[in-house]
Amino acid sequence: MYEILIGKNGFFEMKKGKWVPVTMPLSYYLQHQPVFEKGLSVLDFMNALMKYEEEIDLLFMSYSRGHKLKPFWEEISLPEEETNNNRLDYIVFLWAVDVFNENDIGKPLLRISDYIHVCGKIKKNKNSTSSLSFTKLNQLKSVRLKTDPSYTVDYYKSAEIWEEKKGEMISFFKGTKSMTFQDIVGSWLNEISFFGYPESRNEKADELAYRAENIQNEKTTPWETVLLKWKKKELGLLKKKKKTAINEKRIAKVQKEIKYLKKKVSHFNKQS
C-alpha cells in the first residue's frame, strides 16, 4: 500500500526514497496508508490540515457534518490552557468493531461494523480512555498522536432478559487492520465537531455538567419501565402481522419479556 506522511509542515509522499510534498489533489491519497512524523502533536496536525483547508472542508464534509475547519484551528491557535484533569500522554486512533445479530429468532446472522475511534490515553491507566468530544483544542495542542492497528472481532451473545444471567463473549478474530488517510482525517474531524463548533460544544458541556450536579433533583424513570412500554408496542405490531411460525415465536418471546418486566416494574413501584 502507498503511504502518505502526515508531517509538521504538511503532507508528503514518497518519491525516489525521499518524502516530498504531495503533488496531487488530496482525493488521490485518501486510500494511502498514513504515517505520523515522529513527535507529531495535535497542533502540528491541525496546522497541516489548514494548509489544505478548502480540500479538507469539501472532501470530509460527511465526517464533519458540514462544519468548517477554520473555527477549530482558531481555537487550537489560542494560548495553551491548563486543565484540572490528568494530562493526556497521547491521543490514539484505534479500531472499534461492533457486531450485531440480525436474527432475533433462530440461528444468528451477524453483521460487523467498524470505524476509527479517537481517544485520549494516560500511560498509568492502560485500560482506560478519555473522550475528546467536550475538550477544548487548545488544551490538547502539545499532545502527541499515535495509531493502534489492533483489530478484534468479539460477539457478546446475551442471555434472554428473563433468565437474569450473564451472556457469553465469543471471540472470532484478533489481528491488525491497516488504516487509511481518509480514516485518520475523517475520524479526527468527526470527533472534534461532534457537538458542533467550539462555542456550541462548550454550551453543551456546561449544560451536561449542570444536569450532572443536579441529577438528584431531576425525576428519573427506571429503564425497565421504558423497555416495558417499548415491548408492549412491539407486541401490538407483531399481532397485526401475518400469522407465520417465526412470527408466533417472536410473539411468545415478547410476551415472556413483558411478563418479566411487569414484575420488575411492580417491584420498583413498591420500593418508591
matplotlib code that plots the C-alpha trace (Angstrom):
import matplotlib.pyplot as plt

x = [0.0, 1.2, 2.0, 1.4, 3.4, 1.4, 4.1, 4.6, 4.8, 2.0, 1.5, 4.2, 4.5, 7.5, 9.4, 12.7, 13.2, 12.5, 9.5, 8.4, 5.3, 2.2, 1.8, -1.7, -5.1, -5.8, -8.5, -5.7, -4.3, -7.5, -6.7, -2.9, -1.7, -0.9, 2.5, 2.8, 6.0, 7.8, 6.6, 3.6, 1.3, -2.4, -1.3, 1.0, -1.8, -4.3, -1.7, -1.1, -4.9, -5.2, -2.7, -5.3, -8.3, -10.6, -9.9, -10.4, -13.7, -15.0, -13.7, -14.6, -18.0, -19.8, -17.4, -17.6, -21.3, -20.6, -18.7, -15.7, -12.2, -11.1, -13.1, -11.4, -8.0, -8.6, -9.4, -6.2, -4.2, -5.2, -2.7, -2.4, -4.9, -4.1, -6.7, -7.6, -7.8, -4.8, -2.9, -3.1, 0.1, -1.1, -4.1, -4.6, -6.5, -7.8, -10.3, -13.7, -15.7, -19.4, -21.1, -24.9, -27.2, -29.7, -31.8, -33.8, -35.1, -33.1, -29.6, -27.6, -26.9, -24.1, -23.3, -20.0, -19.5, -16.1, -14.8, -11.9, -12.2, -10.1, -9.5, -7.0, -4.7, -2.9, 0.0, -0.6, -4.2, -3.6, -7.2, -9.0, -9.6, -10.8, -13.3, -12.2, -15.7, -16.0, -12.3, -11.1, -8.5, -6.1, -5.9, -4.6, -2.2, 1.0, -0.4, 1.2, -0.7, -0.4, -2.1, -3.0, -3.9, -5.1, -8.3, -10.5, -13.9, -15.9, -19.6, -21.5, -24.2, -26.6, -29.0, -32.7, -33.8, -36.0, -33.0, -31.2, -27.8, -24.7, -24.2, -21.2, -18.4, -17.3, -14.1, -13.8, -10.7, -7.6, -5.1, -4.4, -6.0, -4.4, -5.9, -6.1, -5.5, -9.3, -9.8, -7.5, -8.6, -12.3, -12.3, -10.5, -12.9, -15.9, -14.6, -13.8, -17.1, -19.4, -21.2, -20.7, -18.4, -16.4, -18.9, -21.8, -19.7, -18.9, -22.5, -23.5, -20.7, -21.9, -25.5, -24.5, -22.3, -25.2, -27.5, -24.9, -24.6, -28.4, -29.3, -30.8, -33.4, -34.4, -37.2, -35.8, -37.6, -36.3, -35.0, -37.4, -40.4, -39.2, -38.4, -41.8, -43.5, -41.5, -42.2, -46.0, -45.8, -43.7, -46.2, -49.1, -47.3, -46.4, -50.0, -51.0, -48.7, -49.5, -49.6, -46.3, -44.3, -41.4, -43.9, -45.6, -42.1, -41.5, -44.8, -44.1, -40.7, -42.0, -44.8, -42.2, -40.2, -43.3, -44.3, -40.7, -40.6, -44.0, -42.7, -39.6, -41.6, -44.0, -41.1, -39.7, -43.1, -43.4, -40.0, -40.5]
y = [0.0, 3.5, 5.7, 9.4, 11.2, 13.4, 15.8, 19.0, 21.0, 19.3, 16.1, 14.2, 11.3, 9.0, 9.6, 8.1, 7.1, 10.6, 12.3, 15.2, 17.5, 15.9, 16.8, 15.6, 16.7, 15.2, 12.9, 11.0, 10.0, 9.0, 5.3, 5.7, 4.4, 7.2, 7.6, 10.1, 12.1, 11.4, 13.7, 14.9, 16.9, 17.9, 21.5, 20.1, 18.0, 20.9, 23.2, 20.6, 20.3, 24.1, 24.1, 22.3, 23.9, 24.1, 20.5, 19.2, 21.0, 19.6, 16.0, 15.4, 17.2, 14.0, 13.4, 17.0, 17.3, 20.3, 22.2, 24.1, 23.5, 27.1, 27.7, 24.6, 25.8, 29.2, 27.5, 25.5, 28.6, 30.2, 30.1, 26.6, 26.1, 24.0, 21.7, 20.2, 16.8, 14.4, 15.4, 13.0, 11.3, 10.8, 10.6, 7.3, 6.3, 2.8, 0.4, 0.0, -3.1, -3.6, -7.0, -7.2, -10.2, -9.5, -12.5, -12.3, -15.9, -18.9, -19.1, -15.9, -13.7, -11.5, -8.1, -6.4, -2.7, -1.0, 2.6, 4.5, 5.7, 8.7, 9.0, 10.2, 7.8, 8.1, 5.6, 4.8, 3.8, 1.4, 0.1, 3.4, 6.0, 9.6, 11.1, 14.3, 15.5, 18.1, 19.1, 22.5, 22.0, 24.5, 22.1, 19.4, 21.3, 19.7, 16.2, 13.6, 11.4, 7.7, 4.9, 1.4, -1.1, -3.8, -5.3, -7.7, -9.1, -10.2, -11.0, -10.8, -13.5, -12.1, -14.3, -13.8, -11.0, -13.2, -15.5, -12.9, -14.2, -13.0, -13.7, -15.2, -13.4, -15.1, -14.1, -14.5, -12.7, -11.0, -9.3, -6.0, -3.9, -1.1, 2.5, 5.0, 8.7, 9.0, 7.1, 9.3, 12.7, 11.7, 10.3, 13.3, 15.8, 13.7, 13.7, 17.4, 18.5, 16.0, 18.7, 21.4, 24.4, 25.2, 27.7, 25.2, 22.4, 24.4, 25.3, 21.7, 20.7, 23.3, 22.1, 18.4, 19.5, 21.4, 18.4, 16.1, 18.3, 18.5, 14.9, 14.2, 16.9, 15.5, 12.9, 9.7, 6.7, 3.1, 1.6, -1.4, 1.0, 2.4, -1.1, -2.4, 0.4, -0.5, -4.2, -3.6, -1.6, -4.2, -6.9, -4.9, -4.6, -8.3, -9.3, -7.3, -9.2, -12.2, -15.4, -17.4, -19.8, -17.3, -14.5, -16.8, -17.4, -13.7, -13.1, -15.8, -14.3, -10.8, -12.0, -13.6, -10.4, -8.3, -10.7, -10.4, -6.6, -6.2, -8.0, -5.8, -2.6, -3.7, -4.2, -0.8, 0.9, -0.8, 0.4, 4.0]
z = [0.0, -0.8, 2.1, 3.0, 5.7, 8.0, 9.0, 11.0, 7.8, 5.7, 3.8, 2.0, -0.5, -1.1, -4.3, -5.1, -1.5, -0.1, 1.4, -0.8, -0.5, -2.1, -5.8, -6.4, -5.0, -1.6, -3.1, -4.7, -1.3, 0.5, 0.5, 1.2, 4.5, 6.9, 8.7, 11.5, 11.7, 14.9, 17.7, 15.7, 18.0, 17.7, 16.8, 14.1, 12.7, 12.7, 11.0, 8.3, 7.7, 7.4, 4.6, 2.5, 4.1, 1.0, 0.1, 3.6, 4.0, 0.8, 1.0, 4.6, 4.8, 5.7, 8.7, 10.0, 9.3, 7.2, 9.9, 8.5, 9.7, 10.4, 13.7, 15.2, 14.0, 15.5, 18.9, 18.9, 18.0, 21.3, 24.2, 25.7, 28.5, 31.5, 32.8, 36.2, 34.7, 34.4, 31.4, 28.5, 27.5, 23.9, 21.6, 19.8, 16.6, 17.0, 15.6, 17.2, 16.0, 16.6, 16.0, 15.7, 15.4, 12.7, 13.7, 16.9, 16.5, 15.4, 14.1, 14.5, 11.4, 12.4, 10.9, 11.5, 11.5, 12.2, 12.4, 13.8, 17.3, 18.6, 22.3, 24.9, 26.8, 30.1, 30.4, 34.1, 33.3, 30.3, 30.1, 30.3, 27.5, 27.6, 25.2, 23.4, 22.3, 25.0, 25.2, 24.1, 21.4, 22.9, 25.9, 23.5, 21.3, 22.6, 23.0, 20.6, 18.2, 17.7, 15.8, 17.0, 14.2, 16.6, 15.3, 17.4, 16.5, 19.6, 19.8, 23.1, 23.0, 25.6, 27.6, 27.5, 29.7, 32.0, 32.6, 34.7, 33.9, 32.1, 28.4, 26.7, 24.9, 21.7, 20.0, 16.2, 15.2, 16.7, 14.5, 12.8, 10.1, 8.1, 8.4, 5.5, 5.3, 4.9, 8.2, 10.1, 8.9, 8.8, 12.3, 13.7, 12.2, 13.3, 16.9, 17.3, 15.5, 17.2, 19.2, 16.7, 16.6, 19.8, 21.2, 20.7, 22.2, 25.3, 25.8, 25.6, 28.1, 30.6, 30.2, 30.9, 33.8, 35.4, 34.9, 36.5, 39.5, 39.9, 39.0, 42.4, 41.8, 38.5, 38.1, 36.7, 35.2, 35.6, 32.4, 32.8, 32.7, 29.4, 28.0, 29.1, 27.1, 24.0, 24.3, 24.6, 21.4, 19.7, 20.7, 19.3, 15.9, 15.8, 16.4, 13.4, 11.1, 9.1, 11.1, 10.5, 12.5, 13.0, 14.0, 16.6, 18.1, 18.2, 19.9, 22.5, 23.3, 23.7, 25.9, 28.2, 28.2, 29.1, 31.9, 33.4, 33.0, 34.7, 37.8, 37.8, 37.4, 40.2, 42.5, 41.8, 42.4, 45.7, 46.8, 45.7]

ax = plt.figure().add_subplot(projection="3d")
ax.plot(x, y, z, "-o")
ax.set_aspect("equal")
plt.show()
